[in-house]
Amino acid sequence: MVRLATSLRVTLLSAALVFNAAGASAADRASSKDFLASHIDTSVDPGVDFFQYANGAWLKAHPIPASEAAWGIGNEVDDELYARLRGISESAAKQKAAPGSDQQKIGDFWATAMDVAKADRLGLQPLHAELARIDAIASPAGVLDTVFALRPIGGRALFRIGVAQDDKDSATMAVQIHQGGLGLPERDFYFNPEKGVATIRAAYVEHMARTFELIGRDPAAARAAATQVMAFETALAKASRKLEDLRDPETNYNKMAPADFTAKYTPSIDWHARLAGWGIHPSYVIVGQPEFFAAEDRLLRETPLPVLKDYLRYHLVDGYAPFLSSALDKEYFDFHGRTMSGQQEQRPRWKRVLDEENDAMGMVLGRIFVKQYFPEASKQRYAAMVEAIRGTFHDRIERLDWMSPGTKAKALAKLATVTPKVGYPDKWKDYSALVVGRASYAANVMAAQRWQFQDNLSKFGKPVDRTEWDMTPQTYNAYYNPSNNEIVLPAAIFMVPGVPDDQVDDAVAYGYVAASTIGHEITHGFDDQGRQYDAQGNLSGWWTAQDAERFNTAAQKMVDQFNAYEPLPGLHINGKASLGENIADYGGVLLGLEAFEKTAQFKEGRKIGGLTPTQRYFLGYALGWMSQQREQRLRQRLLSDVHAPAKWRVLGPMSNIPAFYKAFDVKPGQPMWRAPQDRVRIW
């Protein structure tokens, strides 16, 4: 339930390169065989399509494998991660580790998950108790009893709920309740008329019908049940807010007493009693979308009980299908993998198991991972780069001509208090209460879900633990958390696949490390959402009305720019929903460039691989987005993701930066050219 402004970017290189590749010797080695220049598609003019120019040769040489929905350099990093984590898991499975030890938990989880024959023998048995609970429902109240009973094992029916920091009081952990309960990724999947989306809707009904057949229904009854569940979900979707409307933290913050929530919106749900059943007694809850819950309450009263029971059955079985029999696992893949993402075949089971193992107890794996692969010296290097970018951002804020002195002072104070978390936690989470055995794969997933649920509930009423991480060290990602005013950079984000440090110059390293990770995440604190939180992490009006208006006017240019991009016929990028990520990309490129201009390589100006330092910087940024995806995956992301597709995360920011025009001789009339008055100018 913690809202994270994540940077879901593809990463190749390490911030350590900045420290290990400086100087003429690094440049000399790079010039002899420049990997960066080898990625360039020289048949493309950079002023026409800079993404294809920068990455085209690599992309042509690396087609998407049949088992994948997308492929890029980030996938190669993931493969390196998978190999390391597989070694850790297989080693643990062979040991006779002490009960309750990290090795025992990892080994038993791995061994049981890899035992396909056992999963096939057990069939639906791991879910018998939960399915029997659903069968026994005799009233609408029983539906709610079951919804709340399934929540600890990962049930996501009807709504989302959890304990997280209060947006307006970041020192307090509050109960937060938001819209949810849909089987498709976002509400617009239920309504968008585009042909591909309509195909997905029809396939979803077929998938539900086949799932009902696999749990014992005859084909006609299964089809009828699927059609009715789809109608119920469509009604939920109609009541849900659109993706772009979820970006306004003020309108999605509605504080009220549990009794008032019940009385005003959900007479069928006694929130005080339901939360007390979990052992918590909040004086208030934060409701994201009250009108959704009013509509949902009405639907619960009007929908026939058998339909509600089938809705619960489907979501329970579909949620656990990858951990059950081969038949259910295959059906899950056919829809979620093949139809939704375009995968032609399933990824190897061992990779899928590692994904789930990371979800189940990632910090247990993380302790071993960083000990073997991430030395303390590296952690200190990345921390130093954060401070270099912070200093550059400070200078840029000081020079702003559109922000008043009072707001500027508060912005600088917020920047100064951004907390960087680099590599791995200083304090590891205690997993001693998690019990893992060899009864079944699904049982271990349930145990992990129960542990995570209790861990989340245990935070209520306690001081906020600002040392906690919401990503594991082996996660290939990074994020900014506005409530803590922190950037979190896991160890895996700095992995280097196949390129020695001494072959990478500062220009490239600054392009995608300083720009697309560190600068990107810091800028999230000042994007359309993050800027509304103050230095203490509280949602507050610390901007003057005039400054906020100037920011919004500048941001609207970026909304309009991205709205105009049409990656698929009839499907445009959602400029409003993706605004925060687009601002962070743009800000990160500006910060990285200014920081790079202080280096010896930039000042010397010598070419490497026939490229100037500034050209290499922009190509280094594009390198971080060297990826391609199938049409199905692209369609899914355009409707459900707040991140623009990779190609446009390169084209968009570049076309707003004059230094890019100069570096690549971009001319008026070319696609990369934007008239000066149309260029975004924010940070």
C-alpha positions in Angstrom: 0.0 0.0 0.0 3.0 2.3 0.2 2.8 4.5 -3.0 6.2 4.5 -4.7 7.2 6.7 -7.5 9.3 4.0 -9.1 11.9 4.3 -11.8 11.2 1.1 -13.9 14.1 1.6 -16.1 16.5 -0.7 -17.9 20.0 -0.4 -16.5 23.3 -1.7 -17.7 26.2 -0.1 -16.0 27.5 0.7 -12.6 28.0 4.0 -10.9 31.3 2.6 -9.9 32.3 3.2 -13.5 32.6 6.9 -12.8 35.3 6.2 -10.4 37.0 3.3 -12.2 37.0 4.6 -15.8 38.2 8.2 -15.4 41.2 9.6 -17.1 43.0 9.2 -20.4 43.8 5.5 -19.9 40.2 4.6 -19.8 39.5 6.7 -22.9 42.3 5.0 -24.8 41.0 1.5 -23.9 37.5 2.5 -24.8 38.5 3.9 -28.2 40.1 0.6 -29.3 36.8 -1.2 -29.2 33.9 1.0 -28.3 30.9 -1.0 -27.2 28.8 2.2 -27.3 29.5 3.0 -30.9 28.8 -0.6 -31.8 25.2 -0.2 -30.7 24.5 2.6 -33.2 22.4 2.2 -36.3 24.2 4.5 -38.6 21.4 4.3 -41.2 19.2 6.4 -39.0 19.6 10.2 -38.6 19.7 11.1 -34.8 17.4 14.0 -35.6 14.8 11.7 -37.0 14.7 8.9 -34.4 17.4 9.2 -31.7 16.3 6.0 -30.0 16.8 3.9 -33.1 20.0 5.7 -33.9 21.5 5.0 -30.5 20.3 1.4 -30.0 19.2 0.0 -33.4 22.2 -2.1 -34.1 22.0 -3.9 -30.7 18.3 -4.4 -31.0 18.5 -5.9 -34.4 21.2 -8.3 -33.1 19.1 -9.3 -30.0 15.5 -10.3 -31.1 12.9 -11.0 -28.3 13.2 -14.6 -27.2 10.0 -16.7 -27.6 9.7 -16.9 -23.8 9.7 -13.2 -23.3 7.3 -10.3 -23.8 10.2 -7.8 -24.1 14.0 -7.9 -24.3 16.8 -5.4 -23.6 20.0 -5.0 -21.8 18.1 -5.1 -18.6 17.1 -8.7 -19.3 20.7 -9.6 -19.6 21.3 -8.1 -16.2 18.4 -10.1 -14.9 19.9 -13.3 -16.4 23.1 -12.6 -14.4 21.0 -12.1 -11.3 19.0 -15.3 -11.9 22.2 -17.3 -12.2 23.5 -16.0 -8.9 20.2 -16.5 -7.0 19.8 -19.9 -8.5 23.2 -20.9 -7.2 22.3 -19.7 -3.7 19.0 -21.6 -3.8 20.3 -24.9 -5.2 23.1 -24.9 -2.6 20.6 -24.3 0.2 18.4 -27.1 -1.0 21.2 -29.6 -0.8 22.2 -28.7 2.7 20.8 -30.2 5.9 20.3 -26.8 7.4 19.0 -26.1 10.9 15.2 -25.6 11.1 14.3 -21.9 10.9 17.6 -20.9 9.4 17.9 -18.8 6.3 19.4 -21.7 4.4 16.5 -24.0 5.4 13.8 -21.6 4.3 15.5 -20.9 1.0 16.3 -24.6 0.3 12.8 -25.9 1.2 11.0 -23.2 -0.8 13.2 -23.9 -3.8 13.0 -27.7 -3.7 9.2 -27.7 -3.2 8.6 -25.2 -5.9 10.7 -27.1 -8.5 8.8 -30.4 -7.8 6.3 -30.3 -10.7 5.2 -33.9 -10.1 4.2 -33.1 -6.5 2.2 -30.1 -7.6 0.4 -32.3 -10.2 -0.4 -35.0 -7.6 -1.8 -32.5 -5.2 -4.0 -30.7 -7.8 -6.3 -28.3 -6.0 -5.8 -29.8 -2.6 -3.7 -26.8 -1.2 -6.8 -24.6 -1.8 -9.5 -27.1 -0.5 -10.1 -25.3 2.8 -10.4 -21.9 1.1 -12.7 -23.2 -1.6 -14.8 -24.9 1.0 -15.1 -21.6 2.8 -16.5 -20.0 -0.4 -18.8 -23.0 -1.0 -20.3 -22.4 2.5 -21.2 -18.7 1.9 -25.0 -18.3 2.5 -25.4 -14.6 2.6 -23.9 -11.3 1.4 -22.4 -11.0 4.9 -20.7 -14.3 4.3 -19.2 -12.9 1.1 -17.5 -10.2 3.2 -16.5 -12.7 5.9 -14.6 -14.6 3.1 -13.1 -11.5 1.5 -11.5 -10.5 4.8 -10.5 -14.1 5.6 -8.7 -14.5 2.3 -6.9 -11.2 2.6 -4.0 -12.7 4.7 -3.2 -15.2 2.0 -3.0 -12.5 -0.7 -6.7 -12.3 -1.7 -7.3 -9.1 -3.6 -11.1 -9.2 -4.1 -13.2 -6.0 -4.0 -10.6 -3.5 -2.8 -7.0 -2.8 -1.6 -6.2 -2.3 2.0 -3.0 -2.0 4.1 -1.1 0.0 6.7 1.1 2.8 5.3 2.3 6.3 6.3 -0.3 9.0 6.5 0.3 11.3 3.6 -0.4 14.4 5.8 1.3 13.0 8.9 4.4 11.0 7.8 5.2 10.0 11.3 2.0 8.0 11.7 1.1 4.6 10.2 -2.5 4.7 9.0 -5.0 2.3 7.5 -5.4 3.1 3.8 -8.2 1.7 1.7 -8.4 2.0 -2.1 -10.4 0.8 -5.1 -9.5 -2.6 -6.5 -10.9 -6.0 -7.2 -10.4 -6.1 -11.0 -9.0 -9.0 -12.9 -7.7 -7.0 -15.8 -4.8 -4.5 -15.1 -6.8 -1.3 -15.2 -10.3 0.0 -15.6 -9.8 1.1 -19.2 -9.3 -2.5 -20.3 -13.0 -3.0 -19.7 -14.1 -0.1 -22.0 -11.4 0.9 -24.5 -12.8 0.2 -28.0 -9.4 -0.4 -29.7 -9.5 -3.8 -31.5 -6.6 -5.3 -29.5 -8.2 -4.4 -26.2 -11.5 -5.8 -27.3 -9.7 -9.0 -28.1 -8.3 -9.1 -24.6 -11.7 -8.6 -23.0 -13.1 -11.6 -25.0 -10.0 -13.7 -24.1 -10.4 -12.9 -20.4 -13.9 -14.3 -20.4 -12.7 -17.5 -22.1 -9.8 -17.7 -19.6 -12.2 -17.5 -16.7 -14.4 -20.2 -18.3 -11.5 -22.6 -18.8 -10.5 -21.9 -15.2 -13.9 -22.8 -14.0 -13.8 -26.0 -16.0 -10.5 -27.0 -14.4 -12.1 -26.7 -11.0 -15.0 -29.0 -12.0 -17.7 -27.1 -13.9 -19.1 -28.4 -17.2 -18.4 -26.1 -20.2 -21.8 -24.5 -20.4 -21.9 -23.7 -16.7 -18.3 -22.5 -16.8 -19.1 -20.1 -19.7 -22.2 -18.7 -17.9 -20.2 -18.1 -14.7 -17.4 -16.4 -16.6 -19.8 -14.1 -18.4 -21.5 -13.1 -15.1 -18.2 -12.5 -13.3 -17.1 -10.3 -16.2 -20.3 -8.2 -15.9 -19.7 -7.8 -12.2 -16.1 -6.7 -12.7 -17.2 -4.3 -15.5 -19.5 -2.6 -13.0 -16.6 -2.3 -10.6 -14.5 -0.8 -13.3 -17.1 1.7 -14.2 -17.1 2.9 -10.6 -13.2 3.1 -10.5 -11.2 6.3 -11.1 -9.1 6.5 -14.2 -5.4 5.9 -14.1 -4.6 9.6 -14.6 -7.0 10.6 -11.8 -5.1 8.5 -9.3 -2.1 10.8 -9.6 -3.7 13.6 -7.6 -2.7 13.0 -3.9 -5.2 15.5 -2.5 -8.3 14.1 -4.2 -7.2 10.6 -3.3 -6.8 11.5 0.4 -10.1 11.2 2.3 -9.7 10.9 6.1 -12.6 9.7 8.1 -13.6 7.6 11.1 -14.4 4.0 10.4 -17.9 4.5 11.6 -18.4 7.4 9.2 -17.0 5.5 6.3 -19.6 2.8 7.0 -22.5 5.2 7.5 -21.8 7.4 4.5 -20.5 4.9 1.9 -20.6 1.2 2.8 -23.6 0.3 5.1 -22.9 -3.3 4.3 -19.3 -3.1 5.7 -18.8 -2.4 9.4 -15.2 -1.2 9.1 -14.7 -0.8 12.8 -15.7 -4.5 13.4 -13.8 -5.8 10.4 -10.5 -4.1 11.4 -11.0 -5.1 15.0 -11.1 -8.7 13.7 -7.5 -8.2 12.6 -6.6 -6.8 16.0 -6.4 -3.1 15.0 -8.6 -0.2 16.2 -7.9 2.9 14.2 -9.5 6.2 15.0 -9.5 7.0 11.3 -8.9 5.5 7.9 -7.7 7.1 4.7 -10.0 6.3 1.8 -8.7 6.8 -1.7 -11.9 6.8 -3.7 -15.1 7.0 -1.6 -17.5 7.0 -4.5 -16.1 3.6 -5.6 -17.0 2.1 -2.3 -20.5 3.5 -2.4 -21.0 1.8 -5.8 -19.3 -1.4 -4.7 -21.6 -1.6 -1.6 -24.6 -1.3 -3.9 -23.3 -4.0 -6.2 -22.8 -6.3 -3.3 -26.4 -6.0 -2.4 -27.7 -6.3 -6.0 -25.5 -9.0 -7.4 -26.8 -12.6 -7.0 -24.9 -14.6 -4.4 -23.8 -17.3 -6.8 -22.1 -14.7 -9.0 -20.2 -13.2 -6.0 -19.1 -16.7 -5.0 -17.8 -17.4 -8.5 -16.0 -14.1 -8.5 -14.2 -15.2 -5.3 -13.5 -18.7 -6.6 -11.9 -17.4 -9.8 -9.7 -14.9 -8.1 -8.5 -17.4 -5.5 -7.7 -20.1 -8.1 -6.2 -17.7 -10.7 -4.0 -16.1 -8.0 -2.6 -19.4 -7.0 -2.6 -21.2 -10.4 1.2 -20.8 -11.0 1.8 -22.8 -7.8 -0.6 -25.6 -8.5 -1.0 -28.2 -11.2 0.6 -28.0 -14.6 -2.9 -27.6 -16.2 -3.7 -24.6 -14.1 -0.3 -23.2 -14.5 -0.6 -23.6 -18.3 -4.0 -21.9 -18.4 -2.7 -19.0 -16.3 0.2 -18.5 -18.8 -2.0 -18.8 -21.9 -3.9 -15.7 -20.8 -1.6 -13.7 -18.6 1.6 -14.5 -20.6 0.5 -15.3 -24.2 -2.6 -13.1 -24.6 -1.7 -10.2 -22.3 2.0 -9.9 -23.0 2.6 -11.8 -26.3 5.0 -14.4 -24.9 5.1 -17.4 -27.3 6.2 -19.9 -24.7 6.6 -20.0 -20.9 9.7 -18.8 -19.2 11.8 -21.6 -17.6 10.2 -22.7 -14.3 13.4 -22.0 -12.3 13.2 -18.4 -13.3 9.6 -18.1 -12.3 10.3 -19.9 -9.0 13.1 -17.4 -8.3 10.7 -14.5 -8.9 8.3 -16.0 -6.4 11.1 -16.7 -3.9 12.1 -13.1 -4.1 8.5 -12.0 -3.5 8.2 -14.4 -0.6 11.4 -13.7 1.4 13.5 -11.5 -0.7 15.4 -10.0 2.2 16.5 -13.5 3.3 18.1 -14.0 -0.1 19.3 -10.4 0.0 21.5 -10.9 3.0 23.3 -13.7 1.2 23.4 -11.8 -2.1 25.1 -8.6 -0.9 27.6 -10.6 1.2 28.8 -12.4 -1.9 28.4 -9.7 -4.6 28.2 -6.1 -3.2 31.2 -4.9 -1.2 31.1 -2.0 1.2 33.4 0.0 -1.0 30.9 0.0 -3.8 28.2 1.2 -1.5 30.3 4.2 -0.6 31.0 5.0 -4.3 27.4 5.2 -5.2 26.7 7.3 -2.1 29.3 9.8 -3.3 27.6 10.1 -6.7 24.3 10.9 -5.0 25.9 13.9 -3.3 27.3 15.1 -6.6 23.8 15.1 -8.2 22.3 16.7 -5.1 24.8 19.5 -5.4 24.0 20.0 -9.0 20.3 20.1 -8.3 20.9 22.7 -5.6 22.7 24.9 -8.1 19.9 24.6 -10.6 17.2 25.5 -8.1 19.2 28.6 -7.1 19.2 29.7 -10.7 15.5 29.2 -11.4 13.8 32.4 -12.7 10.2 31.2 -12.4 10.2 30.3 -8.7 9.8 32.9 -5.9 12.5 33.2 -3.2 10.2 31.8 -0.4 9.3 28.6 -2.3 12.8 28.3 -3.6 14.1 28.2 0.0 11.7 25.4 0.9 12.6 23.5 -2.2 16.3 23.7 -1.2 15.5 22.6 2.3 13.6 19.6 0.9 16.5 18.7 -1.4 19.0 18.9 1.5 16.9 16.4 3.6 16.5 13.8 0.8 17.8 10.5 2.4 19.7 8.2 0.1 19.6 4.5 0.7 22.2 2.8 -1.3 22.8 -0.9 -1.9 21.1 -2.7 1.0 19.5 -1.9 4.4 21.5 -1.1 7.4 19.1 -3.1 9.5 17.7 -6.4 8.1 14.1 -7.5 8.5 13.4 -10.3 10.9 11.9 -13.4 9.2 12.1 -15.7 12.2 8.3 -16.0 12.3 8.1 -17.2 8.7 7.7 -21.0 8.5 8.7 -22.7 5.2 8.4 -26.5 4.7 8.0 -29.1 1.9 4.3 -29.7 2.0 3.5 -27.9 -1.2 4.6 -24.9 -3.3 1.2 -23.2 -2.7 1.4 -23.8 1.1 4.8 -22.0 1.2 3.4 -19.1 -0.9 0.4 -18.9 1.6 2.8 -18.9 4.5 4.8 -16.0 3.0 1.6 -14.1 2.3 0.4 -14.5 5.9 3.8 -13.4 7.2 3.8 -10.3 5.0 0.2 -9.5 6.0 1.0 -9.7 9.7 4.2 -7.8 9.2 2.2 -5.0 7.6 -0.5 -5.0 10.3 2.1 -4.9 13.0 3.2 -1.5 11.9 -0.1 0.1 13.0 0.3 2.1 16.1 4.1 2.0 16.1 6.6 4.7 15.1 7.5 4.8 11.4 10.6 2.8 10.7 12.4 5.1 8.3 15.2 2.6 7.9 12.9 0.0 6.2 13.3 -0.8 2.5 10.5 -1.6 0.1 12.8 -3.3 -2.4 15.3 -6.0 -1.9 19.0 -5.5 -2.7 18.7 -7.9 -5.6 15.8 -6.0 -7.2 16.7 -4.4 -10.5 14.9 -1.1 -9.9 15.0 2.0 -7.8 12.4 4.3 -6.2 11.6 7.6 -4.5 9.3 7.5 -1.4 7.6 10.9 -0.8 6.5 10.1 2.7 10.1 9.5 3.8 11.6 11.9 1.3 14.1 9.2 0.3 15.7 7.7 -2.8 16.4 3.9 -2.6 19.0 2.4 -4.9 19.3 -1.4 -4.5 22.6 -3.1 -5.2 21.4 -4.9 -8.3 20.7 -1.6 -10.1 24.5 -1.1 -10.4 25.3 -4.5 -12.0 27.5 -4.5 -15.1 26.7 -7.3 -17.6 29.7 -8.2 -19.7 31.4 -4.8 -19.9 34.5 -4.3 -17.8 34.6 -1.1 -15.8 37.8 0.1 -17.6 35.9 0.1 -21.0 33.3 2.6 -19.8 34.1 6.3 -19.7 32.6 9.0 -17.5 30.3 10.3 -20.2 28.5 7.0 -20.6 28.3 6.4 -16.8 26.9 9.9 -16.1 24.4 9.4 -18.9 22.5 6.5 -17.4 23.7 6.2 -13.9 23.7 9.8 -12.7 20.8 10.8 -15.1 18.5 7.9 -15.4 18.7 6.5 -11.9 20.0 9.0 -9.3 18.9 12.2 -10.9 15.6 10.6 -12.0 14.8 9.5 -8.4 15.7 12.8 -6.8 13.6 14.7 -9.4 10.6 12.5 -8.4 10.6 14.6 -5.2 9.8 17.6 -7.4 7.5 16.1 -10.0 3.8 16.7 -10.2 3.1 14.4 -7.2 6.3 14.6 -5.3 6.4 18.4 -5.2 3.3 18.4 -3.1 5.1 16.7 -0.2 7.4 18.8 2.1 10.8 18.1 3.5 9.2 16.0 6.3 7.3 13.9 3.8 3.9 15.5 4.5 1.3 16.4 1.8 1.1 20.1 2.3 0.7 23.4 0.4 4.2 24.7 0.7 4.1 26.4 -2.8 2.8 29.8 -3.4 -0.2 29.9 -5.7 1.8 31.7 -8.3 4.7 29.3 -8.2 2.3 26.3 -8.4 0.6 27.8 -11.4 3.9 28.4 -13.2 4.9 24.8 -12.5 1.6 23.4 -13.8 1.8 25.6 -16.9 5.2 24.2 -17.7 4.1 20.6 -16.9 1.1 20.9 -19.2 3.5 21.3 -22.1 4.9 17.9 -21.2 1.4 16.4 -20.9 0.6 17.7 -24.4 3.9 16.5 -25.8 3.4 12.9 -24.6 -0.3 12.8 -25.4 0.7 13.4 -29.0 2.8 10.2 -29.2 0.9 7.3 -30.7 3.0 4.0 -30.2 0.1 1.9 -31.6 -2.6 3.0 -34.0 -5.4 4.4 -31.9 -3.5 4.2 -28.6 -1.6 7.2 -27.4 0.7 7.6 -24.4 -1.3 9.0 -21.4 0.5 12.3 -20.8 -1.2 13.0 -17.6 -0.8 9.6 -16.1 2.9 9.4 -17.1 3.7 13.0 -16.2 5.7 12.2 -13.0 8.0 9.8 -14.8 8.4 12.1 -17.7 9.4 15.0 -15.5 11.8 12.7 -13.6 13.4 11.6 -16.9 13.8 15.1 -18.1 15.2 16.4 -14.8 17.6 13.5 -14.5 19.1 14.2 -18.0 19.6 17.8 -17.1 21.2 17.0 -13.7 23.4 14.3 -15.2 24.6 16.6 -18.0 25.5 19.5 -15.7 27.3 17.2 -13.4 29.2 15.6 -16.3 30.3 19.0 -17.6 32.4 19.4 -14.4 34.5 16.3 -15.2 37.9 16.1 -16.8 36.6 14.1 -19.8 34.1 16.8 -20.7 36.7 19.6 -20.4 39.3 17.7 -22.4 36.7 17.2 -25.2 38.5 14.3 -26.9 36.5 11.9 -29.0 36.1 8.2 -28.2 34.8 5.9 -30.9 34.3 8.9 -33.1 31.9 10.5 -30.6 32.3 13.7 -28.6 31.9 13.6 -24.8 28.5 15.2 -25.0 27.3 12.8 -27.7 28.5 9.9 -25.6 26.6 11.3 -22.6 23.3 11.4 -24.5 24.0 7.9 -26.0 24.8 6.7 -22.5 21.3 7.8 -21.3 19.7 6.0 -24.3 21.7 2.9 -23.5 19.7 2.6 -20.3 16.5 2.2 -22.4 17.9 -0.2 -25.0 14.9 -2.5 -25.1 12.0 -3.6 -27.3 8.6 -5.2 -26.5 5.9 -7.2 -28.2 2.8 -5.4 -29.4 0.6 -7.1 -26.8 2.9 -6.0 -24.0 3.0 -2.5 -25.4 -0.8 -2.3 -25.5 -1.0 -3.5 -21.9 1.5 -0.9 -20.7 -0.1 2.0 -22.6 -3.3 1.4 -20.7 -2.0 0.4 -17.3 1.5 1.8 -16.7 2.4 5.3 -15.5 5.7 4.9 -17.4 5.9 5.8 -21.1 7.4 3.0 -23.3 11.2 3.0 -23.4 11.6 4.5 -26.8 9.6 7.6 -25.9 11.5 8.0 -22.6 14.5 8.7 -24.8 12.7 10.8 -27.5 10.7 12.8 -25.1 13.3 14.4 -22.9 16.0 14.7 -25.6 13.7 16.9 -27.7 13.5 19.4 -24.9 17.2 19.9 -24.4 19.2 22.4 -26.5 22.5 20.7 -25.8 21.1 17.6 -27.5 20.3 19.6 -30.6 23.8 21.0 -30.8 25.5 17.7 -30.1 23.7 15.9 -33.0 23.0 18.8 -35.3 19.2 18.4 -35.1 17.6 20.7 -37.6 14.2 22.4 -37.8 11.6 20.2 -39.4 13.1 16.9 -38.2 11.0 14.7 -35.9 13.3 15.3 -32.9 13.0 19.1 -33.3 10.6 21.0 -31.1 10.2 24.8 -31.6 11.8 26.7 -28.7 8.4 28.0 -27.5 7.1 24.3 -27.3 10.0 22.9 -25.3 9.4 22.0 -21.7 11.4 24.0 -19.2 10.9 23.1 -15.5 13.9 22.1 -13.4 
